[in-house]
Amino acid sequence: MRWIGLATHRLVLGSCASLLHLTIGGAVPIWAGDEAPRFATVAPGISREPFSGHVFRIDLGEADLRLVPAGGPSSRQTVEQMAASFPAVVAVNASFFDKEGRAMGLAVSEGSVLAVGKLKNWGALVVSGTDARIVLGAGIPDRLTNELIVQGIPRLVIGGRVPGLKPQLAERTAVCAAAGRVVIVVATQAETTAFARFLAEPSAKSGLGCTDALNFDGGPSTQLVVRLPTLTLSLRGGSAVPNALIATPGKR
């Protein structure tokens, strides 16, 4: 099946010109056609494929991934502001935040703790070197040695299966993780279960084949900034956020 109106990228950064269409209603599939998603390289370590959103596949052996904070514990900025110092970048919003603007859940970047308060029932993206996993918060050890941790909710795909999810139509930011790669997905509008099924379906059925996927803050918080030699994108969203997940081509 081929999406009409969607875009996918990979941080071996790559780009695919195919467009995909995201259907929003109930049990209606969010893809159509017979072609699997096709990734095309757009920068060293990053590749892309378009839909009614954007997908970037980050190869952790060829690209860097980090969490960049807005500032102090209650500071918030747009993703564009947090990504401003990076000449080549793919950046999205990450943590949810409370009424005071503080990141919710545990947040760690390059070994430094940006936000405390591990939420045991939330999911977490955990990256150490080229190993990337999505786990339950309760499974994160108290003694932190990981380079990057950021929590979100709900877990959209668990062990290849889509759990029972609350129906909701909204903009979405999500990540998948497995086998040395992190996939960043931004959808401009998607119903929760349909979106999760797209993430979980194998590529032969035009899905992304995600074994595990995690939802980050969405709605007006969903933002995307892309500055690459062959690709420039900007989805501004409507909210300042406490931190951004930032991928850069090449290794430091």
C-alpha angles and dihedrals in degrees: 000000000000126000117231106212107010130112131210130192136177127215092228054072109237137160136217121199095206114114123215134198122228112209111205108197126106114275095359111121116250093223138051136188134044107274126100119230111278121213122207125190114249099170138355105296097006134089135175146208123181129226131142081308136015135272125197123187113206118203103206091204091061106027138043124240123193143157113240118198126217090229130274126018094280098033122119133186137166118268088245090059093048092048095046096101095054114087093199117029152142108206135174137170116270128175127051113236137214130231091279092054094251120144112256119228129006119327123183129170127183088346095306119117110233098173131015129201105089110213107217096198095048125084124247138205106223120189126181116170106311093339116101127179140166111220141164112271090241088064095060109103118238090231102070120212099150123114096219133019127165127166131218144157143267112025099228098193125023119186091339094309130108110229125212105288134189111254110246136148114216149119109285142205116190142159135211123199135194143118099017094313138101119200117206115203128189120182122187092210128358141153111238102241095038089051092049091050090053089053093049101041114100119251090253086068093043094259128124096247094230114175092191128017135177132201119228124195111305140175110062090354092066108109137159132192121184124179112169134142092257102026139046123179136163129187104174102189121194107266139065110234136204098241145359133221105230130192122190127187118249129021125277 
